Amino acid sequence: MTTQNYEPTLDLVKERMDKIDGLIEKFKDLPDVQEKLEGARNALVESEEEIMNYYDLTDIAKRDLN
């Protein structure tokens, strides 16, 4: 399994992704474990995207109110 190239915006997400990537490498011979870790990594990316979209929307709302 290969990891996608994604550069996180939030430091916490970057730290978690680094940990997950390390575990993926550590368990490279166990496809079931890798699949679960890839799922966790994808969920983390999705969550960060949702958080960043929320911040974008709240920023737009603040500008429109002023």
Gaussian input, Z-matrix of N, CA and C with variables (Angstrom, degrees):
# hf/3-21g

backbone

0 1
 N
 C     1     B1
 C     2     B2     1     A1
 N     3     B3     2     A2     1     D1
 C     4     B4     3     A3     2     D2
 C     5     B5     4     A4     3     D3
 N     6     B6     5     A5     4     D4
 C     7     B7     6     A6     5     D5
 C     8     B8     7     A7     6     D6
 N     9     B9     8     A8     7     D7
 C    10    B10     9     A9     8     D8
 C    11    B11    10    A10     9     D9
 N    12    B12    11    A11    10    D10
 C    13    B13    12    A12    11    D11
 C    14    B14    13    A13    12    D12
 N    15    B15    14    A14    13    D13
 C    16    B16    15    A15    14    D14
 C    17    B17    16    A16    15    D15
 N    18    B18    17    A17    16    D16
 C    19    B19    18    A18    17    D17
 C    20    B20    19    A19    18    D18
 N    21    B21    20    A20    19    D19
 C    22    B22    21    A21    20    D20
 C    23    B23    22    A22    21    D21
 N    24    B24    23    A23    22    D22
 C    25    B25    24    A24    23    D23
 C    26    B26    25    A25    24    D24
 N    27    B27    26    A26    25    D25
 C    28    B28    27    A27    26    D26
 C    29    B29    28    A28    27    D27
 N    30    B30    29    A29    28    D28
 C    31    B31    30    A30    29    D29
 C    32    B32    31    A31    30    D30
 N    33    B33    32    A32    31    D31
 C    34    B34    33    A33    32    D32
 C    35    B35    34    A34    33    D33
 N    36    B36    35    A35    34    D34
 C    37    B37    36    A36    35    D35
 C    38    B38    37    A37    36    D36
 N    39    B39    38    A38    37    D37
 C    40    B40    39    A39    38    D38
 C    41    B41    40    A40    39    D39
 N    42    B42    41    A41    40    D40
 C    43    B43    42    A42    41    D41
 C    44    B44    43    A43    42    D42
 N    45    B45    44    A44    43    D43
 C    46    B46    45    A45    44    D44
 C    47    B47    46    A46    45    D45
 N    48    B48    47    A47    46    D46
 C    49    B49    48    A48    47    D47
 C    50    B50    49    A49    48    D48
 N    51    B51    50    A50    49    D49
 C    52    B52    51    A51    50    D50
 C    53    B53    52    A52    51    D51
 N    54    B54    53    A53    52    D52
 C    55    B55    54    A54    53    D53
 C    56    B56    55    A55    54    D54
 N    57    B57    56    A56    55    D55
 C    58    B58    57    A57    56    D56
 C    59    B59    58    A58    57    D57
 N    60    B60    59    A59    58    D58
 C    61    B61    60    A60    59    D59
 C    62    B62    61    A61    60    D60
 N    63    B63    62    A62    61    D61
 C    64    B64    63    A63    62    D62
 C    65    B65    64    A64    63    D63
 N    66    B66    65    A65    64    D64
 C    67    B67    66    A66    65    D65
 C    68    B68    67    A67    66    D66
 N    69    B69    68    A68    67    D67
 C    70    B70    69    A69    68    D68
 C    71    B71    70    A70    69    D69
 N    72    B72    71    A71    70    D70
 C    73    B73    72    A72    71    D71
 C    74    B74    73    A73    72    D72
 N    75    B75    74    A74    73    D73
 C    76    B76    75    A75    74    D74
 C    77    B77    76    A76    75    D75
 N    78    B78    77    A77    76    D76
 C    79    B79    78    A78    77    D77
 C    80    B80    79    A79    78    D78
 N    81    B81    80    A80    79    D79
 C    82    B82    81    A81    80    D80
 C    83    B83    82    A82    81    D81
 N    84    B84    83    A83    82    D82
 C    85    B85    84    A84    83    D83
 C    86    B86    85    A85    84    D84
 N    87    B87    86    A86    85    D85
 C    88    B88    87    A87    86    D86
 C    89    B89    88    A88    87    D87
 N    90    B90    89    A89    88    D88
 C    91    B91    90    A90    89    D89
 C    92    B92    91    A91    90    D90
 N    93    B93    92    A92    91    D91
 C    94    B94    93    A93    92    D92
 C    95    B95    94    A94    93    D93
 N    96    B96    95    A95    94    D94
 C    97    B97    96    A96    95    D95
 C    98    B98    97    A97    96    D96
 N    99    B99    98    A98    97    D97
 C   100   B100    99    A99    98    D98
 C   101   B101   100   A100    99    D99
 N   102   B102   101   A101   100   D100
 C   103   B103   102   A102   101   D101
 C   104   B104   103   A103   102   D102
 N   105   B105   104   A104   103   D103
 C   106   B106   105   A105   104   D104
 C   107   B107   106   A106   105   D105
 N   108   B108   107   A107   106   D106
 C   109   B109   108   A108   107   D107
 C   110   B110   109   A109   108   D108
 N   111   B111   110   A110   109   D109
 C   112   B112   111   A111   110   D110
 C   113   B113   112   A112   111   D111
 N   114   B114   113   A113   112   D112
 C   115   B115   114   A114   113   D113
 C   116   B116   115   A115   114   D114
 N   117   B117   116   A116   115   D115
 C   118   B118   117   A117   116   D116
 C   119   B119   118   A118   117   D117
 N   120   B120   119   A119   118   D118
 C   121   B121   120   A120   119   D119
 C   122   B122   121   A121   120   D120
 N   123   B123   122   A122   121   D121
 C   124   B124   123   A123   122   D122
 C   125   B125   124   A124   123   D123
 N   126   B126   125   A125   124   D124
 C   127   B127   126   A126   125   D125
 C   128   B128   127   A127   126   D126
 N   129   B129   128   A128   127   D127
 C   130   B130   129   A129   128   D128
 C   131   B131   130   A130   129   D129
 N   132   B132   131   A131   130   D130
 C   133   B133   132   A132   131   D131
 C   134   B134   133   A133   132   D132
 N   135   B135   134   A134   133   D133
 C   136   B136   135   A135   134   D134
 C   137   B137   136   A136   135   D135
 N   138   B138   137   A137   136   D136
 C   139   B139   138   A138   137   D137
 C   140   B140   139   A139   138   D138
 N   141   B141   140   A140   139   D139
 C   142   B142   141   A141   140   D140
 C   143   B143   142   A142   141   D141
 N   144   B144   143   A143   142   D142
 C   145   B145   144   A144   143   D143
 C   146   B146   145   A145   144   D144
 N   147   B147   146   A146   145   D145
 C   148   B148   147   A147   146   D146
 C   149   B149   148   A148   147   D147
 N   150   B150   149   A149   148   D148
 C   151   B151   150   A150   149   D149
 C   152   B152   151   A151   150   D150
 N   153   B153   152   A152   151   D151
 C   154   B154   153   A153   152   D152
 C   155   B155   154   A154   153   D153
 N   156   B156   155   A155   154   D154
 C   157   B157   156   A156   155   D155
 C   158   B158   157   A157   156   D156
 N   159   B159   158   A158   157   D157
 C   160   B160   159   A159   158   D158
 C   161   B161   160   A160   159   D159
 N   162   B162   161   A161   160   D160
 C   163   B163   162   A162   161   D161
 C   164   B164   163   A163   162   D162
 N   165   B165   164   A164   163   D163
 C   166   B166   165   A165   164   D164
 C   167   B167   166   A166   165   D165
 N   168   B168   167   A167   166   D166
 C   169   B169   168   A168   167   D167
 C   170   B170   169   A169   168   D168
 N   171   B171   170   A170   169   D169
 C   172   B172   171   A171   170   D170
 C   173   B173   172   A172   171   D171
 N   174   B174   173   A173   172   D172
 C   175   B175   174   A174   173   D173
 C   176   B176   175   A175   174   D174
 N   177   B177   176   A176   175   D175
 C   178   B178   177   A177   176   D176
 C   179   B179   178   A178   177   D177
 N   180   B180   179   A179   178   D178
 C   181   B181   180   A180   179   D179
 C   182   B182   181   A181   180   D180
 N   183   B183   182   A182   181   D181
 C   184   B184   183   A183   182   D182
 C   185   B185   184   A184   183   D183
 N   186   B186   185   A185   184   D184
 C   187   B187   186   A186   185   D185
 C   188   B188   187   A187   186   D186
 N   189   B189   188   A188   187   D187
 C   190   B190   189   A189   188   D188
 C   191   B191   190   A190   189   D189
 N   192   B192   191   A191   190   D190
 C   193   B193   192   A192   191   D191
 C   194   B194   193   A193   192   D192
 N   195   B195   194   A194   193   D193
 C   196   B196   195   A195   194   D194
 C   197   B197   196   A196   195   D195

   B1=1.4429
   B2=1.5178
   B3=1.2927
   B4=1.4570
   B5=1.5136
   B6=1.3139
   B7=1.4580
   B8=1.5124
   B9=1.3079
   B10=1.4556
   B11=1.5108
   B12=1.3160
   B13=1.4598
   B14=1.5200
   B15=1.2945
   B16=1.4577
   B17=1.5121
   B18=1.3054
   B19=1.4633
   B20=1.5238
   B21=1.3298
   B22=1.4586
   B23=1.5304
   B24=1.3187
   B25=1.4610
   B26=1.5231
   B27=1.3102
   B28=1.4605
   B29=1.5269
   B30=1.3352
   B31=1.4636
   B32=1.5270
   B33=1.3236
   B34=1.4581
   B35=1.5278
   B36=1.3109
   B37=1.4694
   B38=1.5234
   B39=1.3239
   B40=1.4699
   B41=1.5319
   B42=1.3224
   B43=1.4679
   B44=1.5251
   B45=1.3322
   B46=1.4683
   B47=1.5231
   B48=1.3147
   B49=1.4603
   B50=1.5237
   B51=1.3193
   B52=1.4668
   B53=1.5274
   B54=1.3420
   B55=1.4676
   B56=1.5275
   B57=1.3218
   B58=1.4637
   B59=1.5265
   B60=1.3340
   B61=1.4704
   B62=1.5239
   B63=1.3219
   B64=1.4621
   B65=1.5243
   B66=1.3302
   B67=1.4613
   B68=1.5254
   B69=1.3280
   B70=1.4693
   B71=1.5218
   B72=1.3177
   B73=1.4641
   B74=1.5367
   B75=1.3161
   B76=1.4626
   B77=1.5295
   B78=1.3203
   B79=1.4592
   B80=1.5287
   B81=1.3276
   B82=1.4641
   B83=1.5311
   B84=1.3168
   B85=1.4637
   B86=1.5350
   B87=1.3158
   B88=1.4700
   B89=1.5331
   B90=1.3239
   B91=1.4731
   B92=1.5260
   B93=1.3312
   B94=1.4713
   B95=1.5282
   B96=1.3201
   B97=1.4656
   B98=1.5246
   B99=1.3221
   B100=1.4626
   B101=1.5204
   B102=1.3178
   B103=1.4636
   B104=1.5327
   B105=1.3126
   B106=1.4712
   B107=1.5332
   B108=1.3286
   B109=1.4646
   B110=1.5250
   B111=1.3260
   B112=1.4704
   B113=1.5266
   B114=1.3309
   B115=1.4649
   B116=1.5174
   B117=1.3173
   B118=1.4647
   B119=1.5254
   B120=1.3241
   B121=1.4705
   B122=1.5333
   B123=1.3262
   B124=1.4648
   B125=1.5236
   B126=1.3328
   B127=1.4653
   B128=1.5246
   B129=1.3202
   B130=1.4615
   B131=1.5313
   B132=1.3199
   B133=1.4708
   B134=1.5264
   B135=1.3200
   B136=1.4625
   B137=1.5334
   B138=1.3195
   B139=1.4629
   B140=1.5227
   B141=1.3283
   B142=1.4615
   B143=1.5273
   B144=1.3170
   B145=1.4636
   B146=1.5264
   B147=1.3218
   B148=1.4610
   B149=1.5300
   B150=1.3245
   B151=1.4635
   B152=1.5250
   B153=1.3229
   B154=1.4609
   B155=1.5328
   B156=1.3255
   B157=1.4658
   B158=1.5206
   B159=1.3281
   B160=1.4614
   B161=1.5282
   B162=1.3356
   B163=1.4677
   B164=1.5183
   B165=1.3190
   B166=1.4612
   B167=1.5221
   B168=1.3226
   B169=1.4689
   B170=1.5210
   B171=1.3339
   B172=1.4622
   B173=1.5187
   B174=1.3207
   B175=1.4589
   B176=1.5298
   B177=1.3115
   B178=1.4763
   B179=1.5243
   B180=1.3156
   B181=1.4633
   B182=1.5338
   B183=1.3269
   B184=1.4598
   B185=1.5210
   B186=1.3232
   B187=1.4712
   B188=1.5154
   B189=1.3321
   B190=1.4591
   B191=1.5237
   B192=1.3399
   B193=1.4518
   B194=1.5280
   B195=1.3090
   B196=1.4707
   B197=1.4888
   A1=109.28
   A2=116.52
   A3=119.49
   A4=109.43
   A5=114.92
   A6=119.27
   A7=108.82
   A8=114.95
   A9=120.48
   A10=109.61
   A11=115.63
   A12=119.75
   A13=108.32
   A14=116.10
   A15=122.68
   A16=106.97
   A17=116.37
   A18=120.44
   A19=108.57
   A20=117.56
   A21=120.54
   A22=112.69
   A23=114.62
   A24=121.55
   A25=110.94
   A26=116.27
   A27=121.31
   A28=110.96
   A29=116.23
   A30=121.12
   A31=112.34
   A32=116.83
   A33=120.62
   A34=110.83
   A35=116.30
   A36=120.80
   A37=109.85
   A38=116.46
   A39=120.28
   A40=110.43
   A41=116.61
   A42=120.70
   A43=111.25
   A44=116.61
   A45=120.57
   A46=110.92
   A47=116.78
   A48=120.14
   A49=111.00
   A50=116.85
   A51=120.19
   A52=110.37
   A53=116.34
   A54=120.10
   A55=110.94
   A56=115.71
   A57=119.93
   A58=110.11
   A59=117.02
   A60=120.18
   A61=111.26
   A62=116.58
   A63=120.47
   A64=111.88
   A65=115.83
   A66=119.99
   A67=111.39
   A68=116.38
   A69=120.10
   A70=109.76
   A71=116.34
   A72=120.28
   A73=110.51
   A74=116.38
   A75=121.13
   A76=111.69
   A77=116.13
   A78=121.19
   A79=111.96
   A80=116.44
   A81=120.99
   A82=113.18
   A83=117.50
   A84=120.79
   A85=113.15
   A86=116.61
   A87=120.96
   A88=109.47
   A89=117.34
   A90=120.67
   A91=114.34
   A92=118.06
   A93=119.97
   A94=110.98
   A95=115.71
   A96=120.76
   A97=109.35
   A98=117.11
   A99=120.78
   A100=111.03
   A101=116.41
   A102=120.39
   A103=110.70
   A104=116.49
   A105=120.48
   A106=111.24
   A107=116.34
   A108=119.99
   A109=111.35
   A110=116.85
   A111=120.10
   A112=110.17
   A113=116.02
   A114=120.25
   A115=111.28
   A116=116.73
   A117=121.01
   A118=110.38
   A119=116.08
   A120=120.81
   A121=110.56
   A122=116.21
   A123=120.17
   A124=111.62
   A125=116.77
   A126=120.55
   A127=110.77
   A128=116.39
   A129=121.26
   A130=110.68
   A131=116.47
   A132=121.06
   A133=109.92
   A134=115.80
   A135=121.08
   A136=110.75
   A137=116.52
   A138=120.60
   A139=111.19
   A140=116.47
   A141=118.38
   A142=110.54
   A143=117.02
   A144=119.93
   A145=110.88
   A146=116.91
   A147=120.71
   A148=111.18
   A149=116.66
   A150=120.72
   A151=110.50
   A152=116.72
   A153=120.10
   A154=110.78
   A155=118.21
   A156=120.91
   A157=110.68
   A158=116.46
   A159=120.75
   A160=110.15
   A161=116.24
   A162=119.54
   A163=111.47
   A164=117.27
   A165=120.67
   A166=110.80
   A167=116.38
   A168=120.39
   A169=111.88
   A170=117.05
   A171=118.76
   A172=110.67
   A173=117.66
   A174=121.30
   A175=110.39
   A176=116.25
   A177=120.42
   A178=109.87
   A179=117.31
   A180=121.14
   A181=110.67
   A182=117.39
   A183=120.16
   A184=111.21
   A185=116.42
   A186=119.86
   A187=110.48
   A188=117.56
   A189=121.07
   A190=111.72
   A191=117.59
   A192=120.89
   A193=112.34
   A194=117.15
   A195=120.09
   A196=112.05
   D1=138.44
   D2=179.11
   D3=-109.21
   D4=149.36
   D5=177.86
   D6=-91.79
   D7=147.35
   D8=179.50
   D9=-80.01
   D10=151.95
   D11=175.65
   D12=-85.20
   D13=107.94
   D14=179.33
   D15=-138.96
   D16=126.96
   D17=179.79
   D18=-103.77
   D19=106.93
   D20=-177.41
   D21=-67.30
   D22=151.57
   D23=178.54
   D24=-88.22
   D25=-40.88
   D26=-176.29
   D27=-88.29
   D28=137.06
   D29=-178.29
   D30=-60.39
   D31=-41.31
   D32=-179.83
   D33=-60.51
   D34=-41.92
   D35=178.97
   D36=-64.98
   D37=-40.95
   D38=178.91
   D39=-60.99
   D40=-44.69
   D41=178.68
   D42=-60.32
   D43=-45.01
   D44=-179.05
   D45=-66.36
   D46=-40.02
   D47=179.10
   D48=-65.43
   D49=-38.26
   D50=176.98
   D51=-62.06
   D52=-41.39
   D53=178.32
   D54=-64.06
   D55=-44.99
   D56=-179.97
   D57=-63.29
   D58=-43.56
   D59=178.89
   D60=-61.28
   D61=-38.44
   D62=176.82
   D63=-63.79
   D64=-40.74
   D65=178.08
   D66=-68.12
   D67=-37.75
   D68=176.86
   D69=-59.67
   D70=-43.72
   D71=178.84
   D72=-66.16
   D73=-42.01
   D74=-178.04
   D75=-62.85
   D76=-38.16
   D77=-177.07
   D78=-106.01
   D79=34.44
   D80=-176.43
   D81=-61.77
   D82=-21.17
   D83=-179.60
   D84=-91.22
   D85=2.09
   D86=-179.62
   D87=-119.03
   D88=92.87
   D89=-175.07
   D90=-60.12
   D91=-33.81
   D92=179.50
   D93=-65.03
   D94=-42.28
   D95=178.82
   D96=-66.58
   D97=-43.25
   D98=179.60
   D99=-60.73
   D100=-40.00
   D101=179.85
   D102=-61.85
   D103=-43.72
   D104=178.83
   D105=-65.95
   D106=-39.88
   D107=178.34
   D108=-66.95
   D109=-38.76
   D110=175.98
   D111=-62.19
   D112=-39.98
   D113=177.14
   D114=-62.19
   D115=-41.78
   D116=177.99
   D117=-64.85
   D118=-41.16
   D119=179.55
   D120=-63.88
   D121=-44.84
   D122=179.33
   D123=-63.56
   D124=-39.30
   D125=178.10
   D126=-65.01
   D127=-37.32
   D128=178.40
   D129=-64.27
   D130=-43.88
   D131=178.13
   D132=-62.27
   D133=-44.87
   D134=-179.79
   D135=-61.68
   D136=-42.89
   D137=179.31
   D138=-63.40
   D139=-42.62
   D140=179.41
   D141=-63.82
   D142=-40.94
   D143=178.60
   D144=-61.02
   D145=-41.17
   D146=178.09
   D147=-64.61
   D148=-41.93
   D149=178.28
   D150=-62.20
   D151=-45.19
   D152=-178.60
   D153=-66.68
   D154=-36.71
   D155=175.80
   D156=-64.23
   D157=-39.84
   D158=177.70
   D159=-60.93
   D160=-46.33
   D161=178.84
   D162=-62.24
   D163=-38.77
   D164=177.02
   D165=-62.62
   D166=-43.48
   D167=-179.50
   D168=-66.58
   D169=-40.75
   D170=179.27
   D171=-69.18
   D172=-32.94
   D173=176.72
   D174=-65.61
   D175=-42.16
   D176=177.64
   D177=-63.84
   D178=-42.91
   D179=-179.73
   D180=-63.01
   D181=-40.65
   D182=178.85
   D183=-63.06
   D184=-42.02
   D185=-178.85
   D186=-67.32
   D187=-36.90
   D188=-179.22
   D189=-70.57
   D190=-26.78
   D191=-179.45
   D192=-80.09
   D193=-19.96
   D194=-177.78
   D195=-91.40

